[in-house]
Every structure is written in structure tokens, then in C-alpha cells.
Amino acid sequence: MINVIGLGYIGLPTALMMAAHGLEIVGTDYNTELIKTLNSGRTTFKEDGLDELFINAVKGGIRFTNEYQITDTYIISVPTPYDKFSKKVDVCYVISALESIMQVCPKGAVVIIESTVSPGTIDKYVRPTIERNGFKIGEDIHLVHAPERIIPGNMIYELVYNNRTIGADKPEVGEMVKELYASFCKGDIIVTDIRTAEMTKVVENTFRAVNIAFANELAKICRHDGMDVYEIIRICNMHPRVNILQPGPGVGGHCISVDPWFLVGDYPSLANVIDESMKTNDGMPDFVLNRIYEIIKKENLSDVSRIGLYGLSYKENVDDFRESPTLQLLECQERHLGFSLKVYDPFIKDDIVSNQYHDFDSFLADVDLVVIMVGHDEIKNNLNKLCGKVIFDTRNICDLPGTYKL
């Protein structure tokens, strides 16, 4: 039996996938309401294919509980936020889960950490926690790091087809864990050491963050001199060795907007390009606010209360709003504009900000300036409804005449 600890955006799909492919799974989470929801037969967030996978996992015998299990294999998949001041990873949830496991696990158990951590975190925090509880690593407890590699909006597909990395102290333990993931994963599964596994996951997200920052900085340069950044990128990308990404209003989610800071926090004198790239991405919501102010003046919009942000999630067609550029923008809006903005997102059903709408047509009826922050399919398929509005498109999805761009 495998006890999956943490049933959020990563832990739940992983547990369901394993159960649907014949492994005995018990999912554990401290959140009582979450467990009640799952035991009532409902999932806790929206994702293509998740409900079907849930049904198959239930048929496979998956169970959900607040209790940690006595078993030989544990997967820890809890959040790893970062301290915004020090830029270092906060492993409090990992350590808390580990402490609870130590209270029930038998000797010889394998503890797999899926949560993303900075290089050296397992040496610095995890190993001492295990030893402090009287277990000898390599004999009483076998440590493995198997970082997740999936993205909201395409989780189910990527769980099956993405390559994976397994970091272990002992190759034979790594191979054993590889077999567990091979029950459903059709991608290549690489077995290496723990420190390498820690580093590769963070480096993958850092690579993407740096490339996004280049596109965002290019957008600022082009805006300064009145050039079309999208046309420039289109032409440059015709070169066989150039692939510039698209600029946007910022970077959200719990990977690209967070993981690179781990390297900045751990290597402050060395991670200079990464540091500047993250600052560039973090500065995009401010840049968007300044553009809104410019558009207000240019269009002579007298009623500034009739400005609306379309999109609250951090990317298109998902309900995940962690670290979303819209939320970042709202945090500093009063400092720039001194008034509240209207907000609408078809995927966010609960009120999480003030002036939030839950109907697209009602939202449009109450705004004169529409700022497209997220390129959901809904707005792509209904651009005709924006006719007559002032449009500021930060995602380059609208080709209506007069549309403002980054």
C-alpha cells in the first residue's frame, strides 16, 4: 500500500492515477473538508479528465482519510512556498508531514518526496528530521525524491507521458520506485541521486522563467519606442535556432513564479541572471497598470470605475489562481490608480476579490475598458461581444481594430 500525503493539485492526480492503474492507495490530507468532499464522490478542483480518473480510482479501491497509514511506502506531495524576503524555500509542510509519518511508519519504509524543493533541502532539513526521530537513513528509512512535472490544464496527459526523474541514495531503491511510477508513466524515467533530482526540477522551471523574462523585457523595450513586439518576435522566430516566447502580464502558478527564487535564495551572489529575470517578470503587473493609466488618459475615460480585468486564474482554462498576475496587479492597484477594478473569470466560482463578477455579459455591461489578462477559450470565442469597448489585450488574442497591446 502507498500512502499519498497531500491531496492538492499534485497529490490528488498522482494518487488517482496510481489507484486507477492497480496500486493500493490511501490518500491523506489534514483538511477535513477536503476529505469529506472526496469521500462524497466529488473532486476538489477542475481539470480535464480528472473526474473520469476519479471514478476509475474509486473502482480501484482508493481511500481518503485524515489519518496517516502504517505502510511501507509514502509519497509526500505537500506545498513548498518560498519566503518572499529571503527567497528561500519554506519546507514547513514537508517537515510536518515527515514528522507525522515517523510516528507510524515501520522500519524499512520508503519515503518519496514529490514536492519541489531547492537543491540541498533534503540534506539540510529532511535527513536531520528523520535522524532526530531515531531512524537510520538507508536502513530504517529509504529516501527518494521524485519531483512532479505536470501543469494545470494538462495534468492527466502529462502524468502519463512526461518523463520523470527519480533521485535515491541507493540505486536499487530508485529502481523499485521507478517501477511504481512505470505502472502508469509512459515517458522515460531516469534514476539518479537525490541532489541531482532536486536541481533538475528547479532548473527546468528556471529556464522557462528566464525565457519569459526575455520576452517581457523585449515588450517593454518595444513599447518604449513604439515598435510591435509581436511582429518582431514572429520574424525572429523564423530563424531556425530562435524560439522567443510571448510576453504577458506577469507569471503565475506555483512553479515558474516560485521555484527560480529557490536558487536566488540559496546562491544570492551567483544567480544574477535568474534574479534579474524574476524581477522583470514580477514587475509586469506594474507595467500593465501603467499601460492602463496611459489608455485611460488617451481614451478620455471619465468614469474610472468602469474598468474591468478579464481573468483571475494564472493561465487559460484552469481554476488555479495561485500567484496569478491579476492578483498581483490588484495588490498594488490603489497605489497606482486609487480605485477598484472590476474582475471576472468564468473558472473562479467563489468570490476571492472585491468587485468580482460571475457572469460574462453582466461584467461587460458594467465596463468600458476591458483588460484581457487571461486568454480563456470563452473570450476567444466571444470577441464580437467586445465591440464598442476599449480593449487592452495583454495576451495578444484579440485582433479587433483599435485594440491596445502590451
C-alpha positions, 0 to 999 in steps of 0.5 A: 500500500502507498500512502499519498500525503497531500491531496492538492493539485499534485497529490490528488492526480498522482494518487488517482492515477496510481489507484486507477492503474492497480496500486493500493492507495490511501490518500491523506490530507489534514483538511477535513473538508477536503476529505469529506468532499472526496469521500462524497464522490466529488473532486476538489478542483477542475481539470480535464479528465480528472473526474473520469480518473476519479471514478476509475480510482474509486473502482480501484479501491482508493481511500481518503482519510485524515489519518496517516497509514502504517505502510511501507511506502509514502509519497509526500506531495505537500506545498513548498512556498518560498519566503518572499524576503529571503527567497528561500524555500519554506519546507514547513509542510514537508517537515510536518508531514515527515514528522507525522509519518515517523510516528507510524511508519515501520522500519524499512519504509520508503519515503518519496518526496514529490514536492519541489524543493531547492537543491540541498533541502533534503540534506539540510532539513529532511535527513536531520528530521528523520535522524532526530526521530531515531531512524537510520537513513538507508536502513530504517528509512529509504529516501527518494525524491521524485519531483512532479512535472505536470501543469494545470490544464494538462495534468492527466496527459502529462502524468502519463507521458512526461518523463520523470526523474527519480533521485535515491541514495541507493540505486536499487531503491530508485529502481523499485520506485521507478517501477511504481511510477512505470505502472502508469508513466509512459515517458522515460524515467531516469534514476539518479541521486537525490541532489541531482533530482532536486536541481533538475526540477528547479532548473527546468522551471528556471529556464522557462522563467528566464525565457519569459523574462526575455520576452517581457523585457523585449515588450517593454523595450518595444513599447518604449519606442513604439515598435510591435513586439509581436511582429518582431518576435514572429520574424525572429522566430523564423530563424531556425535556432530562435524560439522567443516566447510571448510576453504577458502580464506577469507569471503565475502558478506555483512553479515558474513564479516560485521555484527560480527564487529557490536558487536566488535564495540559496546562491544570492551572489551567483544567480544574477541572471535568474534574479534579474529575470524574476524581477522583470517578470514580477514587475509586469503587473506594474507595467500593465497598470501603467499601460492602463493609466496611459489608455485611460488618459488617451481614451478620455475615460471619465468614469474610472470605475468602469474598468474591468480585468478579464481573468483571475486564474494564472493561465487559460482554462484552469481554476488555479489562481495561485500567484496569478498576475491579476492578483498581483496587479490588484495588490498594488492597484490603489497605489497606482490608480486609487480605485477598484477594478472590476474582475471576472473569470468564468473558472473562479466560482467563489468570490476571492476579490472585491468587485468580482463578477460571475457572469460574462455579459453582466461584467461587460455591461458594467465596463468600458475598458476591458483588460484581457489578462487571461486568454480563456477559450470563452473570450476567444470565442466571444470577441464580437461581444467586445465591440464598442469597448476599449480593449487592452489585450495583454495576451495578444488574442484579440485582433479587433481594430483599435485594440491596445497591446502590451 
